[in-house]
Amino acid sequence: LFLDEPTSGLDVLSARIIRSLLLKLKEQGKTIILTTHNVNEAGMLCDRVAIMNKGKIIAVGTPEELRIKFGEYIRISLCFNREVDTKLLRNYLNAYETIIQGRRLIVICRLNDLKKALDQIMNIVKSYDLDIKEFQASGPNFEDVFVGLIQNDI
């Protein structure tokens, strides 16, 4: 089955129905060749992905292989038991992009710096006797991978 932009221009519900149908066909062993500008959709639906830039294939692999190979950043989100001084947090974590919203701290760092960032966060937790009420880490999504691959050509 060849599909060109199957969800382009559709409302959210219709696009969801199409994606569900494609996943069912995939489970039945059907081969689907899909072209799309929606890179997150490609990452969700496809077993193998070829990323093109300026008419040339620049990367091929499973979505997970491409995330591991080309995904550079991870997002760490924590919620503490109380608010912490914004200036203090920024001083401790000045090497990383930080977002502070009340009791929530979000740190965006390179995967290579993850251990160091977690060590610094744990030092803050210990030093200020904080409790972590919620912790979440998320790796790069497929759009991040795509942007990372083509950003030098923009």
N, C-alpha and C positions, 0 to 999 in steps of 0.2 A: 504494500500500500504506500503510495507516494502522497505526501501532504505538504502543501506550501502555505505557511502561516495559518494553520487551522483555527486559531483562536483570535486572530487579529481583528479588531473592530467589534468583537462580541462583548456583551455585558458580562459581568462577573459570574452570574449564575449559568449562563449558556457556556461560557468558557470552562467552567467547572464540570459541566456535563460532558463536554467534548473530551476533556482530560481523563475523566473517569472511563469513558468509552475506549479511549486509546490504551489505558492501563489494562482494561479487560481483554482487548485484542492482543496485547503484549503477553498477558498471562496464558492466552490460548496458543502462544507460539508463533503468532503472525509477525512477519518482518515489516517494520514501518520505517520509511525514510522520511524524515521531517526537516523542513527548513523553517527557521524562526528567528526573529530578533529578540524574542523573550528568552534570555539566557537562563533565568531561573526555571522556567518551564522546561527547557531542554534538559537541564540538570535533574529535574524531577522525573521526566518521562523516559529518558534515553539510557540505554545500556552503554553505548559508546557515543562520544561526541567529537566532532571535528570543528574547531574554532577557526574561522576565516577572518582575515583582515586584508583589505585592498585586493580581494580576489585570490589570495593565497592561503592555503591551510597552514596555520602557525602552531597548532597543538592538536593532538588526537589522544584519546584515552577514555576510560570510564570517568564519570563525573567525580567519583571519589579520588581516583588517581590524579586528576587535574587539580582538585582542591588541595591535595597533599603536596603536589609538586610546585604549584604556582600561587597558592593562597598564602599571603604573607602576614595577615593580621588576625588577632583573636580579640574578642570582646569579653571582658569579665564584668559581671554585674553583681553587686553585693548590697544587701540592705542591713543596716546596723540597728541595734536596739535604741539608739538615740542619735541625734544630729551631732556631727563633728565639724569643727571650725573649717570652713571652706579654704581659707588661706593656709592653714596647717596641712590639709590634705594635698593641696597643690604644691606646697614646698617639699613634702615627702616624695611626691610622685611626679616631679617636674619633668622627668624624661619621657613621660607618656601623655597622650591625649586623655584628659579626664573630664567627666561630666558629673556634676554634683547636684542632686535634687533632693533636698531635705536629708533624710536618712539613707538615701540611695547613692552609691558611688559606682560609676561606670568607668572602667579603664580600658583603653584600646592600645594594644602593644603588638609588636612583632612577635611571631611565634618563637623566634630565637631568644627573645627577652622574657619569655613567660615565667621561667623559674625566678629570675631576679624580681620581676614585678610582684609575683605572689609572695616572695620573701619580704618585700617592702610593705605589702598590704598586711601581712601577718605581724610585722613589727608594729604597725599602727594599732592593730587590734590588741596586741599585748600591752603596749605602752599606755594606751588610753582605756584599758579594761572594757573593751567593746565586745558585745555579743553579735555574732553573725546570724541574722534571722533568715536570710535567704542568700543563696549563692547560685550563680548561673554563669556558664562559660559557653560561648558559641564561636565556632570557627568561621572561616570565610564562607560566604554564600557564593553561588556560582557567578553571580554578577560581579563580585569582588575579583574573582579569578579572571574573568573576561577583561575587566578594566585594567587589572595589573598587567595583562599580556599586551594590550594595545595602547596603553597610556603614553608610551614614548613616541608613538606615531601620530598622536592627536595634534 
